Amino acid sequence: MTRIYFNEVATRDGFQIEPNFIPTDTKVALVDALSQCGYAKIEVTSFTSPKAIPMLRDAEEVMGRIRRRPGVEYTVLVPNLRGAERALESRADELNLVMSTSETHNLANLRMTRERSFAALEGVIRHVAGRTPINVSLSTCFGCPMEGEVPQDEVLRFARRFAELGEDRVRGLTICDTTGMAHPAQVARMVAALQKEFTALQLTLHFHNTRGMGLANVLAAVQGGITRFDGSLGGLGGCPYAPGASGNISSEDAIHMLDAMGYDTGIDIPRLLDIARQLPEIVGHEVPGQVAKAGRITDLHPAPAYVAELRARAAEGGA
């Protein structure tokens, strides 16, 4: 049975664009609850400037108060050297660095060219080397809403540049469908190329469900050999530069699908669904996730009362 590893990103990727600040106590309680579910990683917060992302201005306090469970890695997003130092002081288990493979998206999101982003992140990587693992997330790998399809060769070029910094500096790469433009055939091609070239790295896929293809893309990636995925509780998240973009794939929906197909996710699904059902109250609105609403496919319901009478009549030969 193939083991699939999930990284929960709701408390960072999801909460950062919520319209209302999620109280610190609530964030800590949610991370602690998720820690009991069997995740490989939880992306707790971001050490970006509080002015840039005010919803995560409590990063140090959250990291300082969570109860760390053995076997779970608590990862954080960092944008620069200052963010990296703050993350190290907060004892993050992994630093996640981000840039876009689309020049236009990178300019819109990070306000700098891709080359400047790469140079800045390379500086962080060299500065942090040997102190904590580094993961690099490459955004818009399957398409940019301002440029169109991003050539696969461009994605591989930037992935290669980070990989060439050395395994002791970059442990993993996350290939992101930031704007929900991927489709399964495209994913299959990308995964084949990644699996061929980057065998020494942790490869993670990050999908959005903007056009309803998120779970299909997960399945295409799994069938191509990928065993690590990001997911967001309830499907929270989105991209401000992708008009109409919905959130990430729902963690519980993806995990439920793979579990039903016989994959080992290591996740306590009933526990996870109990947490997911609390999410609308936490964020103050409905969320896209489906399984928390409908229940698992193995959850059975009592038949209507009249069915017993119909069964009895059929048994007597009266039907």
Secondary structure in CASP SS format (residue, H / E / C, confidence):
PFRMAT SS
TARGET T0000
AUTHOR 0000-0000-0000
METHOD secondary structure of the structure
MODEL  1
M C 1.00
T C 1.00
R E 1.00
I C 1.00
Y E 1.00
F E 1.00
N E 1.00
E E 1.00
V C 1.00
A H 1.00
T H 1.00
R H 1.00
D H 1.00
G H 1.00
F H 1.00
Q H 1.00
I H 1.00
E C 1.00
P C 1.00
N C 1.00
F C 1.00
I C 1.00
P C 1.00
T H 1.00
D H 1.00
T H 1.00
K H 1.00
V H 1.00
A H 1.00
L H 1.00
V H 1.00
D H 1.00
A H 1.00
L H 1.00
S C 1.00
Q C 1.00
C C 1.00
G C 1.00
Y C 1.00
A C 1.00
K E 1.00
I E 1.00
E E 1.00
V E 1.00
T E 1.00
S E 1.00
F C 1.00
T C 1.00
S C 1.00
P C 1.00
K C 1.00
A C 1.00
I C 1.00
P H 1.00
M H 1.00
L H 1.00
R C 1.00
D C 1.00
A H 1.00
E H 1.00
E H 1.00
V H 1.00
M H 1.00
G H 1.00
R H 1.00
I C 1.00
R C 1.00
R C 1.00
R C 1.00
P C 1.00
G C 1.00
V C 1.00
E E 1.00
Y E 1.00
T E 1.00
V E 1.00
L E 1.00
V C 1.00
P C 1.00
N C 1.00
L H 1.00
R H 1.00
G H 1.00
A H 1.00
E H 1.00
R H 1.00
A H 1.00
L H 1.00
E H 1.00
S C 1.00
R C 1.00
A C 1.00
D C 1.00
E E 1.00
L E 1.00
N E 1.00
L E 1.00
V E 1.00
M E 1.00
S E 1.00
T C 1.00
S C 1.00
E H 1.00
T H 1.00
H H 1.00
N H 1.00
L H 1.00
A H 1.00
N H 1.00
L H 1.00
R C 1.00
M C 1.00
T C 1.00
R H 1.00
E H 1.00
R H 1.00
S H 1.00
F H 1.00
A H 1.00
A H 1.00
L H 1.00
E H 1.00
G H 1.00
V H 1.00
I H 1.00
R H 1.00
H H 1.00
V H 1.00
A C 1.00
G C 1.00
R C 1.00
T C 1.00
P C 1.00
I E 1.00
N E 1.00
V E 1.00
S E 1.00
L E 1.00
S E 1.00
T C 1.00
C C 1.00
F C 1.00
G C 1.00
C E 1.00
P C 1.00
M C 1.00
E C 1.00
G E 1.00
E C 1.00
V C 1.00
P C 1.00
Q H 1.00
D H 1.00
E H 1.00
V H 1.00
L H 1.00
R H 1.00
F H 1.00
A H 1.00
R H 1.00
R H 1.00
F H 1.00
A H 1.00
E C 1.00
L C 1.00
G C 1.00
E C 1.00
D C 1.00
R C 1.00
V C 1.00
R C 1.00
G E 1.00
L E 1.00
T E 1.00
I E 1.00
C E 1.00
D C 1.00
T C 1.00
T C 1.00
G C 1.00
M C 1.00
A C 1.00
H C 1.00
P H 1.00
A H 1.00
Q H 1.00
V H 1.00
A H 1.00
R H 1.00
M H 1.00
V H 1.00
A H 1.00
A H 1.00
L H 1.00
Q H 1.00
K H 1.00
E H 1.00
F C 1.00
T C 1.00
A C 1.00
L C 1.00
Q E 1.00
L E 1.00
T E 1.00
L E 1.00
H E 1.00
F C 1.00
H E 1.00
N C 1.00
T C 1.00
R C 1.00
G C 1.00
M C 1.00
G H 1.00
L H 1.00
A H 1.00
N H 1.00
V H 1.00
L H 1.00
A H 1.00
A H 1.00
V H 1.00
Q H 1.00
G C 1.00
G C 1.00
I C 1.00
T C 1.00
R E 1.00
F E 1.00
D E 1.00
G E 1.00
S E 1.00
L H 1.00
G H 1.00
G H 1.00
L C 1.00
G C 1.00
G C 1.00
C C 1.00
P C 1.00
Y C 1.00
A C 1.00
P C 1.00
G C 1.00
A C 1.00
S C 1.00
G C 1.00
N E 1.00
I C 1.00
S E 1.00
S H 1.00
E H 1.00
D H 1.00
A H 1.00
I H 1.00
H H 1.00
M H 1.00
L H 1.00
D H 1.00
A H 1.00
M C 1.00
G C 1.00
Y C 1.00
D E 1.00
T C 1.00
G C 1.00
I C 1.00
D C 1.00
I H 1.00
P H 1.00
R H 1.00
L H 1.00
L H 1.00
D H 1.00
I H 1.00
A H 1.00
R C 1.00
Q C 1.00
L H 1.00
P H 1.00
E H 1.00
I H 1.00
V H 1.00
G C 1.00
H C 1.00
E C 1.00
V C 1.00
P C 1.00
G C 1.00
Q C 1.00
V H 1.00
A H 1.00
K H 1.00
A H 1.00
G C 1.00
R C 1.00
I C 1.00
T C 1.00
D C 1.00
L C 1.00
H C 1.00
P C 1.00
A C 1.00
P C 1.00
A H 1.00
Y H 1.00
V H 1.00
A H 1.00
E H 1.00
L H 1.00
R H 1.00
A H 1.00
R H 1.00
A H 1.00
A H 1.00
E C 1.00
G C 1.00
G C 1.00
A C 1.00
END
